[in-house]
Amino acid sequence: MSGAFALYPLAVKWGEEFTKINPDVRFDIQGGGAGKGMTDMLAGSVQLGMISRAIGEEELAKGAYPIAVAKDAVLATVSSTNPHLAALKARGVTKEDLENIWIKGTVKTWGDLLGDGSSDVISVYTRSDAAGAPETWAKFLGGAQEDLQGVGVFGDPGLADAVTKDPLGIGFNNVNYVYDIHTQHPFPTLAVVPLDLDGSRSISPNEDLYATLDVLNTAIVDGLYPSPPARPLYFTTLNAPKDPLLLAFLGWVLTDGQRFVPEAGYVPLPKALVEEEHLKLKGAPATSAK
């Protein structure tokens, strides 16, 4: 399988656990972004594409057959050494603020954003590769990936590293590249920029969703963190899967495999969606990507 950096850590965990009970099975799992996963899968060079965005109608027409397997989200991030971090955490940013940074380009300094008179220029970063995170982030802001302004950086790890090293930078990352699943807290070098969802120019208690990974994932489940940028993650096959081993693996992912989702830092699928995805394994038409 190949594809989304967002799904890669969980796919590796599933591969390890499935191999424990099926020792003759071998996995070849590669990242590279959702665009690569979709291209590789449609070309038949992998059995599973790891996709972290909605599946387009054109891709469905070409035979893409998505199976939702977990949920996560994209977060705005800055360096933990950002001199404006305290103000950012207290004030938060609105969707309009983010649109003005990434789409319209009208917010250019931290003073423009925070109204504190600072002339520090915001270093804006985005993804250079076709991927689910930038497409999901752009959709949240009312655009497409090609509309996102900023310095393009390849991959989730690269973007996190670029923001970490730039005290005046801002970027976005999938949850598992922001939070340490062992400590449940953001990595020491990164900080989450909270969303001001009600436009009050302050972060109220019901918008304070980022203290730990468990708190954030609960907010995703409860719908307090918006979707997008929360989104399902998919394994995608070329047409409905028929290979017995592939069906066995996907069936395991939707049943026993779901117990590894929270410990890997992701959100399990709701029961109703699990049942719906099971029907797809029986060959029911994939009419839409939920």
Beta strands, then each sheet from edge to edge (+ up, - down):
strand 1: 2-3
strand 2: 49-51
strand 3: 64-79
strand 4: 123-127
strand 5: 151-153
strand 6: 169-174
strand 7: 190-192
strand 8: 230-238
sheet 1: 1+ 2+ 8- 3+ 6- 4- 5-
sheet 2: 1+ 2+ 8- 3+ 7-
end
